[in-house]
């Protein structure tokens, strides 16, 4: 059974950096599509970034472009999200998601329904 476990969340001051990780277990093959979503208190869960195996396609939400970088190490079966220049609006629970099929069409942003597997989340809190 595929499991995703996030780590690396925590508290950071505005302007700082943080890297969160997502380890995939229970699978012999790396997921084809992986992504990060986040959910702030009282708000819906939204996509932050996503990437396909081999770097064929990468997506970033407008709010994080130029500040966040998604990457993956297939040998370690791990997904990363490097977050720089963090601001208060980045405070949220960050979730890792994975899919083994090409369920994310190229013509739109990734959606929650494109991903079958989800982690439990890691909290990121940005303070002033």
DOPAMI-527512 format. One line per 10 residues: their letters; for each residue x, y, z of C-alpha. Coordinates in steps of 0.02 Angstrom, whole numbers. Example, Ala and Ser with C-alpha at 12.3 -4.5 7.8 and 13.67 -1.06 7.14 Angstrom:
BEGIN
as> 615:-225:390  684:-53:357
//
This chain:
BEGIN
xxxxxxxxxx> 0:0:0  70:168:-52  98:289:90  157:468:88  239:546:240  279:731:247  412:809:356  508:970:377  368:1088:424  386:1210:566
xxxxxxxxxx> 386:1393:614  486:1525:523  490:1714:518  429:1808:366  565:1817:234  640:1653:289  654:1484:204  595:1308:238  602:1143:146  469:1011:165
xxxxxxxxxx> 491:832:108  375:689:62  435:511:71  344:379:-30  339:202:38  253:41:-11  290:62:-196  425:-10:-307  400:125:-439  401:313:-412
xxxxxxxxxx> 234:398:-442  212:475:-615  138:636:-547  172:716:-379  119:880:-304  101:991:-153  -63:1065:-94  -96:1177:54  -244:1222:161  -250:1377:269
xxxxxxxxxx> -372:1389:416  -549:1416:353  -500:1398:172  -506:1262:40  -358:1155:-3  -270:1222:-157  -127:1166:-267  44:1243:-236  154:1149:-360  159:987:-457
xxxxxxxxxx> 280:893:-566  287:741:-679  416:606:-672  569:652:-771  527:838:-761  414:831:-912  297:961:-842  298:1072:-689  162:1186:-620  168:1325:-491
xxxxxxxxxx> 25:1425:-421  44:1610:-461  59:1650:-276  220:1549:-259  305:1572:-428  483:1629:-409  485:1585:-223  450:1399:-214  536:1256:-304  469:1080:-320
xxxxxxxxxx> 591:939:-349  598:751:-334  730:620:-304  664:461:-385  807:359:-316  751:404:-141  567:408:-189  555:579:-109  472:742:-160  531:911:-98
xxxxxxxxxx> 465:1087:-90  593:1222:-60  505:1378:3  597:1544:3  544:1721:48  400:1654:149  260:1772:196  114:1765:316  -3:1704:178  102:1546:160
xxxxxxxxxx> 46:1486:331  -50:1324:303  -50:1137:317  51:1069:171  -2:904:93  93:790:-24  -5:702:-161  39:568:-289  -34:479:-438  28:337:-547
xxxxxxxxxx> -68:385:-702  -71:537:-814  -227:608:-734  -171:789:-741  -213:858:-914  -87:980:-985  -218:1114:-1019  -263:1153:-840  -193:1168:-664  -184:1010:-559
xxxxxxxxxx> -336:972:-453  -360:868:-297  -454:737:-397  -302:706:-506  -212:624:-360  -254:460:-277  -130:457:-134  -113:588:3  -5:618:154  -64:676:324
xxxxxxxx> 11:848:305  145:953:387  112:1123:464  204:1277:405  182:1434:509  255:1601:456  262:1739:585  303:1923:573
//
